[in-house]
Every structure is written in structure tokens, then in C-alpha cells.
Amino acid sequence: MAKKEFAYYGKTLDELQNMSIKEFTALIPARQRRSIERGFTDTQKKIMKKLEKKDQVKTHCRTMVILPNMVGKTILVYNGKSYNAVRVMEEMIGHVLGEFVLTRKRVSHSAPGVGATRSSASISVR
């Protein structure tokens, strides 16, 4: 079975990379469009400059919208404790970096503790 060709609102990756930021913002959802139209913050500008030179960048900026020119790069995003590597793929375009790095651990439940139910209250602790 052949791999399906990537398209973002009918545009190929090459077409997206050749677009200006203004043309690209017309395609993305409203939340991301408004954040880009307000202008990039200083940290977002630094990330963009570093990505032009390097393939791997560390950042705390979880609100950065993923643009077509970031595809194929690795961005280390801070989750509050450590940096997690995010390899940017075509399907991530238009999303935000923070969506791909979780800040909370998964909840893993074990056996109920003493006093959790009426029946466990009568069991000896030994």
C-alpha cells in the first residue's frame, strides 16, 4: 500500500514552505492565526533564527506555533522538569509545541490503601 501524500488544506509541504507567513496564516486555525498576526515574541524570534542555523534547539517557549520551515528539525521543549525532544513532522504544522510535551505524569493506580473502603478498615495493618 502506497504512503499517502501529505497535504495541509490542499497544499503540499513544498508549497507551504514557499509561502510567506501572511499567506500561511490564512490557512491555520483562528487561535494560531491571531497569535502570529500579533507578532512573534523575542524568544520566538530567537528560536526561528537558531533553527535556520542548527537542526536542534532548546526552548522554554511552549506557545510557539509550528511553521512549515520547522519540519524535519528537533526541538527540545521544557516540560517544567526536563527537556523533551520533539521531532517536527508534517502533520504537526499549525499546532503548538506544548501540545507534544506533557507537563504531568500519567496516573498509575495501585491497590487501595487502608481505610479506603469500609471492609478494609477492619483488616489488621500487620
C-alpha positions as CSV (number, residue, x, y, z in Angstrom):
1,M,0.0,0.0,0.0
2,A,1.5,3.4,-1.0
3,K,2.1,6.1,1.5
4,K,-0.5,8.9,1.4
5,E,0.9,12.2,0.2
6,F,0.9,14.9,2.8
7,A,-1.4,17.9,2.2
8,Y,-2.4,20.7,4.6
9,Y,-5.6,22.3,3.4
10,G,-4.8,21.1,-0.1
11,K,-1.2,22.4,-0.1
12,T,1.9,20.3,-0.3
13,L,4.9,20.8,2.0
14,D,6.9,22.5,-0.7
15,E,4.1,24.9,-1.4
16,L,3.7,25.7,2.3
17,Q,7.5,26.3,2.6
18,N,7.5,28.7,-0.3
19,M,4.5,30.7,1.1
20,S,5.0,33.9,3.1
21,I,4.0,34.0,6.7
22,K,1.0,36.1,5.8
23,E,-0.3,33.6,3.2
24,F,0.3,30.7,5.7
25,T,-1.7,32.4,8.4
26,A,-4.8,32.4,6.2
27,L,-4.7,28.6,6.3
28,I,-4.3,27.9,10.0
29,P,-7.0,27.9,12.8
30,A,-8.0,31.2,14.4
31,R,-6.1,30.8,17.7
32,Q,-2.8,30.2,16.0
33,R,-3.5,32.8,13.3
34,R,-4.2,35.6,15.9
35,S,-1.0,34.7,17.8
36,I,1.1,35.0,14.7
37,E,-0.7,38.2,13.5
38,R,0.1,39.9,16.8
39,G,3.8,39.3,16.0
40,F,6.4,36.9,17.3
41,T,7.8,37.4,20.8
42,D,11.5,37.9,21.3
43,T,12.0,34.3,22.3
44,Q,10.1,33.1,19.3
45,K,12.3,35.2,17.0
46,K,15.4,33.7,18.6
47,I,14.1,30.2,18.1
48,M,13.4,30.9,14.4
49,K,17.0,32.3,13.9
50,K,18.6,29.4,15.7
51,L,16.6,26.9,13.6
52,E,17.9,28.4,10.4
53,K,21.5,27.6,11.6
54,K,21.0,24.4,13.6
55,D,18.8,21.3,13.5
56,Q,18.4,21.1,17.3
57,V,17.3,23.9,19.6
58,K,16.4,24.0,23.3
59,T,13.4,26.2,24.4
60,H,11.0,27.0,27.2
61,C,8.6,28.6,24.7
62,R,5.7,26.1,24.6
63,T,3.4,28.5,22.8
64,M,5.4,28.6,19.6
65,V,3.3,27.7,16.5
66,I,4.9,25.1,14.3
67,L,5.6,26.5,10.9
68,P,6.4,24.7,7.7
69,N,10.1,25.6,7.8
70,M,10.5,23.7,11.1
71,V,9.7,20.3,9.5
72,G,12.5,17.9,10.0
73,K,14.1,19.8,12.9
74,T,14.4,18.6,16.5
75,I,13.2,21.0,19.2
76,L,13.9,20.3,22.9
77,V,10.9,21.7,24.7
78,Y,10.9,22.2,28.5
79,N,8.2,20.5,30.5
80,G,8.9,22.1,33.8
81,K,11.5,19.5,34.9
82,S,13.5,18.4,31.8
83,Y,13.8,19.0,28.1
84,N,11.9,16.5,25.9
85,A,12.8,16.1,22.2
86,V,10.1,16.8,19.7
87,R,10.9,15.8,16.1
88,V,8.8,18.1,14.0
89,M,6.8,16.2,11.3
90,E,4.5,17.5,8.5
91,E,1.3,16.6,10.5
92,M,2.4,18.9,13.3
93,I,2.1,22.1,11.2
94,G,-0.3,24.6,12.7
95,H,-0.1,23.0,16.2
96,V,1.7,24.4,19.3
97,L,5.0,22.9,20.7
98,G,3.4,22.5,24.1
99,E,0.9,20.0,22.8
100,F,3.6,17.4,22.2
101,V,5.3,17.6,25.6
102,L,3.2,16.6,28.6
103,T,3.8,18.5,31.9
104,R,2.1,15.9,34.1
105,K,2.9,12.3,34.7
106,R,0.5,9.6,33.9
107,V,-1.6,8.4,36.8
108,S,-0.9,4.8,37.8
109,H,-3.3,3.5,40.4
110,S,-2.2,0.6,42.7
111,A,-4.2,-1.3,45.4
112,P,-6.4,0.7,47.6
113,G,-5.0,1.8,51.0
114,V,-6.2,1.0,54.5
115,G,-9.4,2.9,55.2
116,A,-10.3,3.3,51.5
117,T,-13.4,1.2,52.0
118,R,-15.5,0.0,55.0
119,S,-14.2,-3.5,54.6
120,S,-10.5,-2.5,54.6
121,A,-10.9,-0.6,57.9
122,S,-11.4,-3.9,59.8
123,I,-8.3,-5.6,58.3
124,S,-5.2,-5.5,60.5
125,V,-2.3,-3.3,59.4
126,R,0.2,-6.0,60.1
